[in-house]
Amino acid sequence: MERQNDMRQYSEDHLLLLLELKRVTSLGKSTIYNYGNPKNKYYHPDFPKRRKRGRRGVGWLASEVFAWVATRD
């Protein structure tokens, strides 16, 4: 139920920051980066891809994150 409230809080094209992604997925920073790295043995090809937010920042598209979370339940 809490995740549904999270989904309503963000628009579909919102880029989640790392702290938001950690809260939504209940994953740690290292796990998130491992899941998204094709060279890592823990890589998950279905995990949402990072997107650039300016020169140094990254974010994850909210619609992709919530779709991925829905497949995990």
C-alpha positions in Angstrom: 0.0 0.0 0.0 2.8 2.4 0.8 4.3 1.9 -2.7 1.1 2.9 -4.3 1.2 6.2 -2.4 4.7 6.6 -3.7 3.6 6.1 -7.2 0.9 8.8 -6.9 3.5 11.2 -5.5 5.7 11.3 -8.6 4.8 12.0 -12.2 5.8 9.3 -14.7 8.6 11.4 -16.2 10.1 12.3 -12.8 13.7 11.3 -12.3 14.2 9.7 -8.9 17.4 10.6 -7.1 19.4 7.9 -5.4 17.9 8.5 -2.0 14.3 8.3 -3.4 15.2 5.2 -5.4 16.7 3.6 -2.2 13.4 4.3 -0.3 11.2 3.0 -3.1 13.1 -0.2 -3.8 14.4 -0.9 -0.3 17.8 -1.5 -1.9 21.2 -0.1 -0.8 23.4 2.1 -2.9 25.9 -0.7 -3.8 23.1 -3.1 -4.8 21.5 -0.4 -7.1 24.7 0.2 -8.9 25.6 -3.5 -9.1 22.1 -4.3 -10.6 22.7 -1.6 -13.2 26.2 -2.5 -14.2 26.5 -5.0 -17.1 30.1 -5.8 -16.1 29.0 -6.9 -12.6 28.1 -10.4 -11.7 24.9 -9.1 -10.0 23.7 -7.3 -13.1 19.9 -7.4 -13.7 19.1 -6.5 -17.3 15.5 -5.7 -16.3 16.6 -3.1 -13.7 15.8 0.5 -14.7 18.6 2.3 -16.5 20.2 5.4 -15.1 19.6 8.7 -16.9 21.8 11.8 -16.9 20.6 14.8 -14.9 22.9 17.5 -16.0 26.7 17.2 -16.1 27.3 15.0 -13.0 23.9 13.8 -11.7 21.9 10.7 -12.5 18.4 9.7 -11.9 16.0 6.8 -12.6 12.7 7.3 -14.4 9.9 6.9 -11.9 7.6 5.0 -14.3 10.3 2.4 -15.0 11.2 2.0 -11.3 7.6 1.4 -10.2 7.1 -1.0 -13.0 10.2 -2.9 -11.9 9.1 -2.9 -8.3 5.7 -4.2 -9.3 7.4 -7.3 -10.9 9.3 -8.0 -7.7 6.3 -8.3 -5.4 
